[in-house]
Amino acid sequence: MPVPPQSHERYEQVFAEVEAPFAFVDLDAMWANADAMLERAAGKPLRVASKSVRCRALLEAILGRDERFQGLMTYALPETLWLAEQGFEDLLLAYPTADVGALEELALHSAANSEGAPIVMVDCVEHLEMIQSVLGKGAPPIRVCIDVDASWWWLGGRVKIGPKRSPIHSVEQAVALAREIEKRPQIELDALMAYEGQISGVGDLPPGQRLRGAAIRFMQKRSAAEIAERRGAIVAALGEFVELEIVNGGGTGSLETTAAEEAVTEVTAGSGFYAPTLFDHYSRFTPTPAAGYALPIVRKPAPGVATALGGGYLASGAGDAARLPSPWLPEGLTLDPQEGAGEVQTPLLGSAAADLQVGDRVYLRHAKAGELCERFDVLHLVEGDRVVDVVPTYRGEGKSFL
Ligand SMILES: Cc1ncc(COP(=O)(O)O)c(C=O)c1O
């Protein structure tokens, strides 16, 4: 199904009855992105990263859309337990927890359903000890996943490129941690995950930066080859004494390379559904923007400036300009370099600003995916030329996890 044109005119018609500020997801675009990601995953199941969606109704819709969308990658243990209560199954918590109360609750889940309980992430003996501390004698095991560092070590390890996550990097370290798990009958090793953020989360066509783009492509090609070999070797070594149900890797930006690895049983993606601006500059795929927010123009400080109410929803991460939201529609708007996107107002400059009047609306895009949902209680879902549903975000359900 072709995606209807994404114009200011179209959205103004679609949202004629909705008061700004509001957030929306264009389902036509989101499903086009979903189909493209399934194609890039080349038949491997795709686990959906809940942090990049943060809306229960959309998580349900995605999982119901195609049987190749399998399970959720969650981001906080209280979130994981809440989703399990709501009926979601096959939950893999991707980040280690130090929340003893939530671990106690997980132990109850595991007692009730030892095969289907959520899997939690570990990368050190301290994590194992914390899990053990909540388990009574004779309690059934808690299921865990070893997080393997997928960063790329260059020049003999003098340069390390990638997210600073797990201390487990080598085959030997992974085997040693698996042996520690083996000594503890109340902890069951079911999964392995290695997330190559330096490939998945870094666009290789940064606008106006040809040299940097070439350097990123050099790094990503070598890193993909290195992690394929190392992940395969770790899976083979662990396979000598444990049966791994899941070998997970990748994210929106690396689906094709991660899925191509024989050792990988499933890939993860989340951001690619909403396609925020940080995913605009990849050579491997071109998603369609699917999420945005509208702001009202409330004043005209000068003829060439239109100032919108609020809108300063910056994304997390290194505090650079790429974390700012981007004016989207009408085309031809820019942020003011002095003010950026503000807490209570966002002045807009550029060729389109002169035509904007008080009471008009503008549309912006967030730099990241799920974080938009921390700013709004509901998402207006669009199909064709109308709003087909209004659904709560996590925040709208009174849930704010991180
Ligand atoms: C462990 C893990 N897997 C996968 C992803 C990819 O998520 P997305 O597709 O939203 O970029 C992330 C993102 O940070 C992650 O932390």
The ligand as an SDF file (V2000), in Angstrom:
LIG
                    3D

 16 16  0  0  0  0  0  0  0  0999 V2000
   19.6910   -3.9940   23.5380 C   0  0  0  0  0  0  0  0  0  0  0  0
   19.1430   -3.2350   22.3940 C   0  0  0  0  0  0  0  0  0  0  0  0
   18.7330   -3.9170   21.3170 N   0  0  0  0  0  0  0  0  0  0  0  0
   18.2210   -3.2730   20.2600 C   0  0  0  0  0  0  0  0  0  0  0  0
   18.1100   -1.8970   20.2410 C   0  0  0  0  0  0  0  0  0  0  0  0
   17.5880   -1.2580   18.9870 C   0  0  0  0  0  0  0  0  0  0  0  0
   16.4490   -0.5220   19.1580 O   0  0  0  0  0  0  0  0  0  0  0  0
   15.9220    0.3970   17.9950 P   0  0  0  0  0  0  0  0  0  0  0  0
   15.5130   -0.4850   16.8700 O   0  0  0  0  0  0  0  0  0  0  0  0
   14.7940    1.1230   18.6200 O   0  0  0  0  0  0  0  0  0  0  0  0
   17.0360    1.3040   17.5870 O   0  0  0  0  0  0  0  0  0  0  0  0
   18.5480   -1.1490   21.3360 C   0  0  0  0  0  0  0  0  0  0  0  0
   18.4900    0.3190   21.3150 C   0  0  0  0  0  0  0  0  0  0  0  0
   19.0760    1.0200   22.0980 O   0  0  0  0  0  0  0  0  0  0  0  0
   19.0770   -1.8340   22.4460 C   0  0  0  0  0  0  0  0  0  0  0  0
   19.4980   -1.1680   23.5470 O   0  0  0  0  0  0  0  0  0  0  0  0
  1  2  1  0
  2  3  1  0
  2 15  2  0
  3  4  2  0
  4  5  1  0
  5  6  1  0
  5 12  2  0
  6  7  1  0
  7  8  1  0
  8  9  2  0
  8 10  1  0
  8 11  1  0
 12 13  1  0
 12 15  1  0
 13 14  2  0
 15 16  1  0
M  END
$$$$
